[in-house]
């Protein structure tokens, strides 16, 4: 029986480590997107100031970048407890079991809503890919590409919530207990 619980602990900790690695990878991608957007803005400034020209796609690409960056970093912000959360109940509950129950219910609700949004984006990415839909701009970006970044970010967030479920049920420290 003891070896089974050890195997379970290793499996839980392995999944939590995988979720952490994935969240960090998403955060690095978000950072690279931010750097890319910054370079694009600088290029646009230089083109307009010195060559009376433009890339004509800055606003579109920055919009895609902000959406992708936001969702790609969700898992990391959740894991590091920097995602804005309302802790009105958690600060008033003194028992660890009570906090675990509240955390479980809150994360279950967030997981359900995020899964619903994930399914919507999944259908949209598939539909836009199959139809070959592109943006109605000069760049004619295939719409499934920016949506896929959002979808990937949502999947990282879902995996991170699953890892947090495992942290809760295995008795590891809650996010509200970290500082």
Phi, psi and omega in degrees: 000322181294323179292326177295319180291326176293319178297319179296318178297318179296318179296316179298312180294327177294317179295319178297319177295319177298315179297321179295316179298315180297319179296319178294322177297318176298320179294321178295318176299319177298319179295319178295323176297319178298316179297318179298318178295320179297315178297322179295319178297317179297316177301316180297318178298314180296317180297317181288322184285321188252338186237005181048047183221181181203160173278341179065008182231008185303307184298322179294311183291324177293322176300313177298318182296318180296317178297312181297315182298318181299311183284327180294332182268355183303312182299318181293317180294327177292314182298321183270008177061034176251359174286134182294122180229148177264114185252033183303312181288317185298326181287340181266339182273126184266331184279143180296319180297319178298317178294321178297318180296314179297315178301316181299315180295317180295315181291326176298317178295313179298320179298315180298313181294318179294323177296321177298313179297321178301314181297321178299312180293324177302311179298320181292318178298313180298314181299313181293327177292312182296323181277346183070029182296136177232163177292153181268048180233180179301324183286333183047054180289129173301123188295339180290338183291305178295326177294327179294326176297317177297316179299317178296318177297320177296321180294323176297316180298318178297315179297320179294323176293322175298320178296323179291323173306312181296322176298319181295309185287339178268003175080014177285163183302139178281161177300324180291346179263358181260142174209000000 
